[in-house]
Amino acid sequence: MHQGGKTVKRILAIGLLVFLAGYAVWFAILPKEPEEGLEIGNKPPEFEMETLSGETVTLDDVKGKKVMVNFWATWCPPCEAEMPEMQKLQDEHQDELVVLAVNMTNAEKSRKDVEEFIAERNLTFPVALDKDGRVSIQYEVYSYPTTYFLDEEGSILNISRGAMTKETMEKLLEL
């Protein structure tokens, strides 16, 4: 009987070790949700903003495509310089990319200035309005333009501060 007790303990110990090893392997290969934050590889903070067209936009709305979240203002010369490049990028990659221009509306004279800026340049990508500056604070936007490039799952691929060419945008988006 004493021998049988040792056998049962061995079987239980081996079973426990196999279970723990299996659990460790499962946990190691389990896909992990990226952390929220503003570093490359993180999920940026979610937001909800009104667009110039009166709709509401969130990051979840654009998930599934690469996304370029560009913070800008009408009075910013580098922002103005890169807008045509953003339009070309959107036109050429519309099946795989969403360009989302986030206007710093709290830093504008009026919404009408934003509407005129967009209309005069025939820009067709969505323009979200950061009316109270909350989103720009969340995204630590200290200079214009600031752009976050997201992959199809919504994680940050790259971050750029300053105006860019279409070629630079494509490179940062890995297109």
N, C-alpha and C positions, 0 to 999 in steps of 0.2 A: 504494500500500500504506500509505503514511503517512496518507492520508486515511481509510482503513478503520480504522486504529487509533484515531483520534479518535472515529469514529462508535461503535465498540464501547465506548470509555470513557464517551461520553455516554449511551449506552443503559444501561450498568451504573450510572452515577451517578443517572440518572433512576429506574431500577428501585429502587435503594437508597433514594432519597428517598420514592418511593411506598410502599415497604415500611415505612419508619420512620413516615411519616404515618399509614398504616393501623394500625400497632402502637400509636401514640399515641392514636388515636381509640378503638380497641378497649379499651385500658387505661383510658381516661377513662370509658367507659360501662360497664365491667365492674362488677357489684355488688360492693361491698367488705364484708367481714365486719366488724361493729363491734368496736372494741377492748374487751378485758375491763377493767372498772373500775367505779367507783361514781358516775360522772357521768351526767347525762341523755344518752341515746344510746348508752351503753356496755352491754355484756353483763355482768351481775353475776357474781360467782364462783359456780361450780356447787357444789352441796352434796348430801349424802345423809344423811337423818335418818330415824329411826324415828318413826312417828306413834303417837298414843294407841291407835289400833286395832291396832297391831302390824305395820303394813305399813311399807315403805320408800318415801320420796318424794324425788324429785330435781326440779330445774327442767325437765329434759328431759321428765319425766312430764306436766307441765302445759303444755308448749309447744303453740301452736295456739289458745289462748284468752288473753285478757288475764288477768293474775295480780296479785293484791294480796298481797304478802309482808309480814305484820304481826308485828313483834317485840313481845312483851308478857310480863307476869307477873301472877299472881293477886293479889298485894298492891299492885298499881298502880291507884289510883282512876281516872286518865284511861283506862287500858286497859279497866277494867270498864265505864266509861261508853260507850265506843265499840263494845263487843262486840254489843249489840243492833242497832246501825246496820250493822255488818258482816254480821250474819245477814240483815237486810232486803235489803241489797245483793245478797248471794248468792242469796236466794230470787227476787228480781226479775230477775236477770241470769244465772241458772245455765247457760244455753246458750252464753254468750259470756265467762264469767268464772269464775275459780277464786280463792276466798279461801283463803289458806294462812296460818294463825296459827302463828307459831314461838314456842313457849313457852321462856322463859329458865329451863329446868329446873334448871340449876346454881345459880340464885338462889332456888329454891323450898325449902320445908321438906321436901316429899315429892311424889312423883308422884301420890299419892292426892289431895292438895290440888288438883292440876290436873284430875284426873278429876272430882272433886266440883264444881269451879267450872264446868266445861263442862256437866255433867249438870244442875245446878241451873238453868242458863240456857237449856237446850234448844238448845244450839248444835250445828249439824250440819256445819259446814265442817271440813276436815281440820286437825288440830292436830299439828304436828311438834315434836319434843322436842330442844332444843339442850342435851343433857345435860352437856357439858363447856364450853360457852360459846364453842366454836371458831367457829361460824357467826356469832354476834353480833360477835365480834372481826373476822372477815373483812368483815362489812358495816358496821363502824364504828358500832355501836349504843352510844351513850353516854347516851341517855335513852329512857324508855318512854312511850308506844309510839313506835316508829319504823316507818314503812311505805314499802316500795318498790313502785311501780306499774310493771308490765312490759307491753309490747305483745305481740301474738300471736307475734312472732319471738323474744321473750325479751329485748328491749332495754329499758332503763330509760326510762319516760315521765316520771315524776315521783317525788319523794321528799318525805315529810312526817314531821315530828317533832312529836308531840303528838296529842291526841284530835281526831277529826273527826266531822262529821255525814255521813249517807248522801249528801247533796247534794254535799258537798265531795269525798267519795270518787268519786262519779260524774264530777265535773268533772275531777279529777286522772287518772282512767282514760280520759277522753275518751269516755264512754258517752253 
